[in-house]
Structures are given as structure tokens and as C-alpha cells.
Amino acid sequence: MKILRDRTEQRQIEIALRERTRALEILNRAGANLARENDLEKVMTQIIFLPVSSTR
């Protein structure tokens, strides 16, 4: 006997969790950049490119 289950909701939750994790990783990197860099222009440049570099 097999029981079929709709996993749509579980998959949607997993996708949302991955997106949330990625956003938190970007924020974490931005915070680390702020903590170690004194040059505001460099910090802003690094933060602007974080989402791009984190997808690689």
C-alpha cells in the first residue's frame, strides 16, 4: 500500500528557506565588510557587488 502526498507546500517552504538563507549570507558579508573597512566608498562598492558575487 502506497500513500501519495502532495509535497508542493514543503517544496515552497524549502525554496523560501533557501532565499532567506541567501539574503542572510549577503547581510553577513556586508556586516563583515563594514567591520573591517574604513573607506566608505570601498564599503559601498563591495556591498553593491555582494549579491552578484554570492551567486557564483
WONORRA-V315045 format. One record per residue. PHI is phi as a letter, one per 20 degrees, with the letter a starting at -180 (none if undefined). PSI is psi in whole degrees, -180 to 180 (* if undefined). D_CENTER is the distance of its C-alpha to the mean C-alpha in whole Angstrom. Layout:
phi psi d_center
PHI PSI D_CENTER
PHI PSI D_CENTER
//
This chain:
phi psi d_center
none 128 41
d 144 38
d 122 35
e 135 33
c 143 30
e 116 27
d 11 24
g -49 22
f -42 21
f -43 20
f -40 18
f -40 17
f -42 15
f -41 14
f -45 12
f -40 11
f -41 10
f -42 8
f -41 6
f -43 6
f -43 5
f -43 1
f -41 3
f -35 5
f -41 4
f -44 5
f -39 7
f -44 9
f -40 10
f -43 11
f -41 13
f -41 14
f -43 16
f -38 17
f -32 19
d -12 20
d 135 21
e -18 24
e 108 24
g -39 23
f -42 23
f -43 21
g -48 18
f -41 18
f -45 18
f -43 15
f -38 13
f -37 14
e -2 13
g -50 10
g -34 8
f -48 11
f -25 11
f -12 8
e -8 9
e * 12
//
